Amino acid sequence: MTGMTSTARPFLNRRLAEFGTTIFAEMSALAVRTGSINLGQGFPDTDGPEEVREAAVRALRDGRGNQYPPGPGIPELRTAIASHQARRYGLAVDPDTEVLVTAGATEAIAATLLALLEPGDEVVALEPYYDSYAACIAMAGATRVPVTLRPDPEQARFRLDLDELRDAVTDRTRLLLVNTPHNPTGTVLTREELTAIAELAVERDLLVVTDEVYEHLVFDDAEHVPLATLPGMRERTVTIGSAGKTFSFTGWKVGWVTAAPGLVTAVRSAKQFLTYVSSGPFQYAVAEALALPDTYFDAFRADMLAKRDLLAAGLAEAGFSVYRPAGTYFVTTDIRPLGETDGFAFCRALPERAGVVAIPNAVFYDHREAGAPFVRFAFCKRTSVLEEAVTRLKALAG
């Protein structure tokens, strides 16, 4: 053939060479192929509030958002986000200069890291972490420095070692990347832990990017404390939120950034060359969703709490060691009581063994050995689906 050149050089650049197809795509495809119950990927199997869905339909029919919305997001949604921050947390946010609407939280993370990092900068992130963190840090040419959340079997939670966090910060550290409530462990960082993080950021003059997409899913005595509310943090924190997890419309991909004007301007500079804009009609619907009364958020949390308890109890009966989450809609389990040590092998075999799909936590670690025996299950499903999954999983104990 003519006009073709041959090369042995890989097409994918070196920064992304370690990232193949995501584990979510692999396990979801496995669920379809085997007809298994998918408790792997974190998406609900029912839609959110009918009035919010109808608000999107109304916006479509009224011709609102069918063309490009404003780059920062429609004014109605930016105002609703600012009102939400004020009502919930006492944070005064200017909707015109301190709010940016994004294509979900994933784009918010990407745009923020691309905007704020220089090649060679170090990013300290809590491990295990949402898989896009590592990819976005790599795309920015920066270096990730993981600080591992350690399992505490007696307390059935994962804990942050603050001394380890402090030791991870060097002269090359540019920012801290914090996620609370934390995916995949379900840990909710305490006010004391967050205060220590804030003091470290101020002392070392660090930026902090905080992923708070599960802010409305905290259980028992846990409290969600936005880092931006702590002393010295308002001007150095980029807060990321999302409608998908709170209102169960994950396919709409509506997220946002709130931060001081200079930070928002920087993030917007990167975001405009990613999607530019997105989700026009859905932005109007999310603006209405954020104004829902507290009864919605209370009922949503209560429903997820009941589902957490159902799945956690079933997993314990099936023989797993269960880390009952204080937040999010994921349960992390230890498979060693089942005589297993390799989460990847366990999850790939589980559909055939029990007709259920889960995610191996090791995919969220740089230190794969630290996450090897842990497996994550999602409970954001219908109660009947969770009951059937529990029935199937109990076969493992037999």
N, C-alpha and C positions, 0 to 999 in steps of 0.2 A: 504494500500500500504506500502511496505517496502522501506527502503533507503531514506525516506523523513523526513524532520523535519518541525515542524510547529512553527510559531512565530507570535506574534502580532506586532512585530517591523516593521515599514514601510521600504520598500526597498530603497527609496530615502533618501540620507543623509539630515540632518537638514539644512545644508547651502543652499541647492537647493529646499527645501520643498515648499517655497513660489512661485516657478516658475513652472507653469504647461505648457500646450500647448500654444505657443505664439499666441497673438491676430491675427497675420498675417495669421497663418494657419487656425484659426477659421473663419476669415472673407473671406479668399480666398475660403474656402470650401463652405461657404454660397453663394458666388457669383456663383460658379459652380452649386450648387443645385437649385438656383432660376433663373439662366440665367441672372443675373444682370451684369451691367457694373462695373468692378472692378477698382475703384479709391482708393483702400485701400493700397495694397502693392506697394512699390516704385520700379517697374520695367517697362521699356519701352515695348510697344507692337510692336516695329519694331527693326530690327537689326541696328547696327552702320555702319560705312563706309565700303563699299564693298572691298576697297583695304586692309583694316585691316583683314576682314574675309578671303580674299584670301591669305593673309600672313600666317594665321593659317593653311589653307589647304596646302600651299606650304611647310610649316615646317613639317606637317604630312607626306607628300609624300616623302620629302627628308630625312626622318628618324631623324629629329632634335627634340629632346625632347620626343621621344616615350619611352625612358627609363628614369631612375631617372635623373633629372637635378642636378646641383651642389646645395648643401645645402643652400647657401646664395642667390641663383638665378643665372640664366645664365649671363655671363659677359655682353652680349649685352644689356640686360634689365637693369642691374645695371648701366651701363654707360649711357643709355638713361634717367633713372631717375635722375642721377646726372646732366646731361646736362639740363634737364627740370628745375630743381631747380635753376641752374645757370642762364639760359635764362630768366625765369619768375621772379625770386626774388633776383638775385644776390647772392645766397647762394652757396658757394663753398663746395661741398660734395665729399668725396673720394669714388668712386664706389666700391673699394675693402674692405674698413673697415667701411664705414658709411652708407651702404645700405643693407637692407635685404628684399627679396621678400617673400611674405606670401600668404596663401590661402584666398585672399580677406582681406578687412579691418577688418572683424570680427575676423579672426584669429590673425591679428596684435594686436588688442585690447586685446584679451585673452592672447597671449604670453607676451605682455608688462606688463600687470597687474600681471600675475603669476610670472614673473621674478623679478619685482621691489618691490612687497609688501610682508611684513611679517604679520603673524596673529596678529591682534590687531591694525594695522596701520589704519589711517583714510584717506579716499579719498574724497575730496570736488569736487562735480560734479554739473554742471548746470542742473537744473530741469525745464522742462521735458527733458528726455534723452533717447537715443536709448536703447532699452530694454536689449541688451547684456551687457551694462555697469554694471548694477546691478548684473547680474548673474556672470560675471567675477570677480567682486569685492568679491562676496560671495565665489566663488571657491577659491580665494586666501586667504580666512579667514580674510579679512579686513572688515572695516565698512564704508559704504557710508554715506556722509554728504551732503544732497542736498541743493543747494542755488537756490531758485526759480526765474526764469525769470517772471517778472510781466507784465500783459497786460496793455498797454497804449492805450485806445480806441481813444483818440484824435489824436495820431500819427499813429494809426493802426499798432502797432508793439509791440513786447515784449522787456522789458528792464532789464538789469542787475543792481542790486543795489550793488554798489561797497562796501558800508559800511557793508552790510549783508555778502558779500563775505569775507571781512577782519575778521569779527566777527566769521565766521565759522571755521577759522584756529586755531588749538590748538597745544599744544606740541606733540600731537599724529599724527598730519597731516603729511603724507608722500608725497602726490602728489596732484596736481590739474588736473582734467580731463575736458578739454575744447573742445567744438565742435563749430566750425564756418567755413562756414555758418552752421546754426543750424537747425537740424532736431529734432522735427517737426515744430518749430515755424517760420522758415524762416528768423530768425534774423541773421544779419551779424554784429558781434561785431566791433565797431569802433576802429580806431587807438588809440584813447584816452582810451577806455575801455581796450584794450589789453596792452597798456603801463602800466596802473594801475595794471593789473594782473601780468605783468612781474616784476614790482617793488615789489609787494608783494612776489612773488616767490623768488626773490633775497634776500629780507629782511629776510624772514623766512627760507631760504635755502631749498626750495621745488623743487621737480621734477615736470615737467609739461608734460602731455600727451595730444597732440592736434590732434583731428580728423578733417582732412581737406578734406574729400572725395568729397565735393561739391565745391572745390576751383575754378572750372571753370564755376560755375553757380552763378554769382552775377549780379544783375540787377540795373538799374537806376544809382544812384550816389554812390552805395555801392562799397567798395574796400576790396578785400581779402588781409589781412596782415598776413603772417605766423609769429607765435610767435617767431620762431627761429631767425628771422631777427632783433629782438629787443635787446637792450643792456642787457648783462648778461644772455641771454637765450640760446645761441648756445650750451653750454655745459650741460644744464640741461633739454633740451626739446627733447621729442620723437615725431616726426611728422609722422602721418599716412596718406597715400594716397591710391587711388584705381583707377583702370582702368574702373570698371564696370559703375560708374555713368557718367564718362566723355565720354566714347566711346560706351555706350549702349550695352555692352556685359556682363551683370551681371552674367550670368551663367558660365563664364570663371573663376571667382573667382581669380583674380590677384590683389593683394594689395602689399603694401610695407611700410617699416619703414625707415626713415632717422634720424640719430642721431649721436652723438659723438661716437668714437670707443668703449669705455667702455660700453655705454648703448646698442649699437647694439650687442655686444658680450653677454651681459646679456639676451637680448630678444631672441637671437638665441639659447641660452642654453635651454630656455623653448620651443621655437618653434620646435626644432628638435624632441621633444617627443610628439608633437601634430600631425601635418601632415608629418613631416620630410621634404618632398618636394611635390609639386603639379603643375598642369597646365603647364607641359613641353612645348608642342608646342605653347600654347597660350602666353607663355612668349616671344617668338620670335615675335609674332604678335603685342603684346603690345609695344615692343621695337620700332617697326616701327610706331605704332600709336602715341607715344609720340614725334616723330620727324615730325609729320604733320605740315604744315605751320599754321601760325596764322589765316589764313582765315577759317580753319576748326573750330577752337575754337570760333571765332567770329560768324560764321553761326550757330553753335550749340547753343550758348547763345541767339542769336536773335530768333531762332525757339522756344526755351523754354520760352522766354519773351512773345512772341505772345500767346503761349498757357496759360501762367500764366494769362495774361490779359483777355483772352477768358473765362477761368473758373472763375476767380475772379468776373468778371462782371456778369456772369450767377448766381453765388451763391448769390451775392448781390440782384439781381432781384428776386431770389427765397425766399428772406427774411432773409438770414443769415447776421450776422455782420461779415465782412471779414477783416482779418489781412493780408494785401497784403505783400507777402514775398519779402525781399531784396535778397534772395538767396535760394538755393536748388530747388527741384521741387515739393514742397508741399505747400498747402494753409491751414492755420488754420482758423477755423470759430467758432463763438459763436452761439449756438443754442437757446439762451434765447429769442431773438426776435421772434422765432417761437413758443414760449410758452413752450419750453422744457428746462429741467435742467439736465437730466441724459444722458450723452454721450453714455454710454454702451447701455442703453435701446433704445436710438434713433438709433444707428448704427445697432443694431440687428433687428429693425423694418424697417429700411430704404429700404432694398431690396424688401420687400412686398409692401411698400408704394409708392416707386418711381423707383424701378429697378436699384438702384445704391448702391455700397458698399463703405463705408468710414471706418476710424479708430477712435475710441474714444481716445482722448489725455490722458485721465486719466490713461491709462495703462503705460504711460511714467513718472508717478509721484509717489513719496513716499507719498506726501500729496495729496491723491486722490481728496479731496474736491476742491483743487485749480485747478485741471484740469477737473472737472466734466462737465462743460458746453461747452467744446471745442472739436471740431471734425476736423480731418485732411483729406484732399482730395489730391490725387496725380494728377499732370497734365502732366506727362511724357508719354502721350498717343497720338495716331493719332488725328489730328484735327477733323475729322469726328466723332470719338468716343466721344471727349469732347463736341462737338455740340449736339450729341444725349443725353449725360448725362445732359447737361444744360437744354434741352427741358424737360426731365423727372423730373428734380429737381424743375422746375418752377411750377409743379403741387402742390408742398407743399404750395406755396403762395396762391393758389386758394382755 
